[in-house]
Amino acid sequence: MQTADSSTQGITWLLSRVEAGDNAAREGLARAVMARLQQIATHELAALNAGGLHGLTHEPAMFANDALLKMLAQPQNFENRRHFFAYATQVMVRAMIDYQRARHAQKRGGDLQRVSLSGLDQCMSVDVEDASEVLAELEQLDARKADLVRLRVFLGFTAEEAAEALQISLSTVERDWRFLRHWMAARLGA
């Protein structure tokens, strides 16, 4: 029998057990992924808050816990750990965008939060809503390329790390990234 650990194979195995209704696997999955979810939440929240976490009333752990609870409450069929973390990142970013909108609502005297997308050709400052809409558009056109943008821009992965996470060659990542830098810049600059 295979043992569950926090390795790629272990998380994928736990996901299949959760899908089969194994409650012990749900707890094991939560333990195996929580640290990584909190890292992702910290990175995303800092990116949405001009690079820092100062002045926030919500902590990254809260977004990570909420995302995991939502995902376990409505189980999905995840192909592997990459698919799981990509979906979890989407859930957390949506919650963070809602949080930022509430914090900066016009009635409170704020404007839309702006984020820096330094992974593109030049450092750009764009509305969170615009970035989210462009990423949703890309998701409809090519989900793998949208995952590449999330990994490179929002999670800070290197090309090598992204190739490994997406299970594609480094040359494919580099070719897609050249295209995506121009595509995203054109969409966000308009």
C-alpha positions as CSV (number, residue, x, y, z in Angstrom):
1,M,0.0,0.0,0.0
2,Q,1.2,3.5,-0.8
3,T,1.9,5.9,2.0
4,A,0.8,9.5,1.9
5,D,3.4,12.2,2.3
6,S,3.8,15.7,1.1
7,S,5.5,14.7,-2.1
8,T,3.9,15.3,-5.5
9,Q,2.8,11.7,-5.6
10,G,1.5,11.8,-2.0
11,I,-0.7,14.9,-2.6
12,T,-2.0,13.4,-5.9
13,W,-2.8,10.2,-4.0
14,L,-4.5,12.1,-1.2
15,L,-6.6,14.0,-3.7
16,S,-7.8,10.7,-5.3
17,R,-8.6,9.4,-1.8
18,V,-10.6,12.5,-0.9
19,E,-12.5,12.2,-4.2
20,A,-13.4,8.6,-3.1
21,G,-14.8,10.0,0.2
22,D,-12.0,9.0,2.6
23,N,-12.3,11.4,5.6
24,A,-8.8,10.5,6.9
25,A,-7.4,11.5,3.5
26,R,-9.1,14.9,3.9
27,E,-7.2,15.5,7.1
28,G,-4.0,14.3,5.6
29,L,-4.5,16.5,2.5
30,A,-5.1,19.5,4.8
31,R,-1.8,18.9,6.6
32,A,0.1,18.2,3.4
33,V,-1.0,21.4,1.5
34,M,-1.6,24.0,4.2
35,A,2.0,25.3,4.4
36,R,2.1,25.7,0.6
37,L,-1.3,27.3,0.5
38,Q,-0.2,29.9,3.1
39,Q,3.0,30.6,1.0
40,I,0.8,31.2,-2.0
41,A,-1.6,33.4,0.0
42,T,1.2,35.4,1.4
43,H,2.7,36.1,-2.0
44,E,-0.7,36.9,-3.6
45,L,-1.8,39.2,-0.8
46,A,1.5,41.0,-0.8
47,A,1.2,41.5,-4.6
48,L,-2.3,42.9,-4.3
49,N,-1.2,45.2,-1.5
50,A,1.6,47.1,-3.2
51,G,4.2,44.5,-2.1
52,G,3.5,44.3,1.6
53,L,1.1,43.0,4.2
54,H,1.0,46.1,6.4
55,G,-2.4,47.6,7.2
56,L,-4.3,44.5,6.4
57,T,-7.0,43.1,8.7
58,H,-7.0,39.6,7.1
59,E,-4.0,37.3,7.3
60,P,-2.7,35.0,4.5
61,A,-3.6,32.0,6.7
62,M,-7.2,33.0,6.7
63,F,-7.4,33.0,2.9
64,A,-5.6,29.7,2.7
65,N,-7.9,28.1,5.3
66,D,-11.0,29.5,3.6
67,A,-9.9,28.2,0.2
68,L,-9.2,24.8,1.5
69,L,-12.5,24.6,3.3
70,K,-14.4,25.7,0.2
71,M,-12.6,23.2,-1.9
72,L,-13.2,20.3,0.5
73,A,-16.9,21.3,0.9
74,Q,-17.4,21.0,-2.8
75,P,-15.0,18.2,-3.8
76,Q,-13.7,18.3,-7.4
77,N,-11.8,15.9,-9.5
78,F,-8.3,17.3,-9.5
79,E,-5.9,15.7,-12.0
80,N,-2.8,16.2,-9.8
81,R,-1.3,18.6,-7.3
82,R,-0.6,21.3,-10.0
83,H,-4.3,21.4,-10.9
84,F,-5.2,21.5,-7.2
85,F,-2.8,24.4,-6.4
86,A,-3.8,26.3,-9.5
87,Y,-7.5,26.1,-8.5
88,A,-6.7,27.0,-4.9
89,T,-4.8,30.0,-6.1
90,Q,-7.8,31.1,-8.1
91,V,-10.1,30.7,-5.1
92,M,-7.7,32.7,-2.9
93,V,-7.1,35.5,-5.4
94,R,-10.9,36.0,-5.9
95,A,-11.4,36.2,-2.2
96,M,-8.5,38.7,-1.9
97,I,-9.9,40.8,-4.7
98,D,-13.2,40.9,-3.0
99,Y,-11.4,41.9,0.2
100,Q,-9.4,44.6,-1.5
101,R,-12.6,46.0,-3.2
102,A,-14.3,46.2,0.2
103,R,-11.2,47.9,1.7
104,H,-10.9,50.5,-1.0
105,A,-14.6,51.1,-1.8
106,Q,-15.4,54.6,-2.9
107,K,-17.5,55.2,0.2
108,R,-14.3,54.7,2.2
109,G,-12.4,57.2,0.0
110,G,-10.2,54.6,-1.8
111,D,-9.6,53.7,-5.4
112,L,-9.0,50.3,-6.9
113,Q,-5.9,48.6,-5.7
114,R,-3.1,48.6,-8.3
115,V,-0.5,45.8,-8.7
116,S,2.8,45.6,-10.3
117,L,3.3,43.0,-13.0
118,S,7.1,43.0,-13.1
119,G,7.2,39.7,-14.9
120,L,6.1,41.3,-18.2
121,D,8.3,43.3,-20.6
122,Q,8.3,46.3,-18.3
123,C,7.0,46.9,-14.9
124,M,3.3,47.7,-15.3
125,S,0.9,49.0,-12.7
126,V,-2.7,47.8,-13.5
127,D,-6.0,47.5,-11.8
128,V,-6.5,44.2,-10.0
129,E,-9.9,43.9,-11.8
130,D,-8.2,44.3,-15.2
131,A,-5.6,41.7,-14.5
132,S,-8.2,39.3,-13.2
133,E,-10.4,39.8,-16.4
134,V,-7.4,39.4,-18.7
135,L,-6.4,36.2,-16.9
136,A,-9.9,34.9,-17.2
137,E,-9.9,35.6,-20.9
138,L,-6.6,33.8,-21.3
139,E,-8.0,30.9,-19.2
140,Q,-10.8,30.5,-21.8
141,L,-8.3,30.6,-24.7
142,D,-5.6,28.4,-23.2
143,A,-5.7,27.1,-19.6
144,R,-2.1,26.0,-19.6
145,K,-0.8,29.4,-20.6
146,A,-3.0,30.9,-17.9
147,D,-1.4,28.6,-15.4
148,L,2.0,29.7,-16.7
149,V,1.1,33.4,-16.1
150,R,-0.1,32.5,-12.6
151,L,3.1,30.7,-11.8
152,R,5.5,33.2,-13.3
153,V,3.8,36.5,-12.4
154,F,1.8,35.8,-9.3
155,L,3.8,33.0,-7.7
156,G,7.3,34.1,-8.8
157,F,8.3,30.8,-10.4
158,T,11.4,30.7,-12.6
159,A,11.1,29.3,-16.1
160,E,12.6,26.0,-14.9
161,E,10.2,25.8,-11.9
162,A,7.2,26.5,-14.1
163,A,8.3,23.9,-16.7
164,E,8.5,21.3,-13.9
165,A,5.2,22.3,-12.3
166,L,3.4,22.3,-15.7
167,Q,5.2,19.1,-16.8
168,I,6.4,20.7,-20.1
169,S,9.8,21.4,-21.6
170,L,11.8,24.5,-20.7
171,S,11.8,25.5,-24.4
172,T,8.0,25.4,-24.4
173,V,7.8,27.6,-21.3
174,E,10.3,30.1,-22.9
175,R,8.4,30.2,-26.2
176,D,5.0,30.6,-24.4
177,W,6.4,33.2,-22.1
178,R,7.7,35.3,-25.0
179,F,4.2,35.3,-26.5
180,L,2.5,35.9,-23.2
181,R,4.6,38.9,-22.2
182,H,3.5,40.7,-25.3
183,W,-0.1,39.4,-25.2
184,M,-0.6,40.4,-21.5
185,A,1.1,43.8,-22.0
186,A,-1.1,44.6,-25.0
187,R,-4.3,43.6,-23.1
188,L,-3.4,45.4,-19.9
189,G,-1.9,48.5,-21.6
190,A,-5.1,49.1,-23.6
